[in-house]
Amino acid sequence: WREASATGVAPLTISDLAAVEVVENTTQGGILTPVDFRTLAESYSDLSATGSPSYYYTARPSSPEVATYPTSSTDVIGVQYWKVTPDLSSGSDTPASPDEAHYTIVDLAGSFTRDVNEVRKFMP
């Protein structure tokens, strides 16, 4: 229920991206190596270089995206990722998880409330 996939040319915007599992260059074949943006910036002088992508990183300029280095306007990437689950903010919201997991959410909430009440006993 949280695992998903997306394909397209990088940078690929994925609005519900939580964590990337794997990125594949589906045009050339092969798995891309994860790297953080800072490492790329320190290692390569021109991040706008074009070519067949070897690396991927996640960026969050306005919404989450998966970008590649070198960049390519033709190579398609496939991203296997974990989705962000929406917050439960009103009484009518329902969890995105399967029904059989809903009791676990209630149990965790009850446990959290008990823990908070225990801590409050020791506060002035």
Salt bridges, closest charged atoms under 4 A:
GLU42 OE2 - ARG38 NE 3.01
ASP99 OD1 - HIS102 NE2 3.94
GLU118 OE2 - LYS121 NZ 2.86
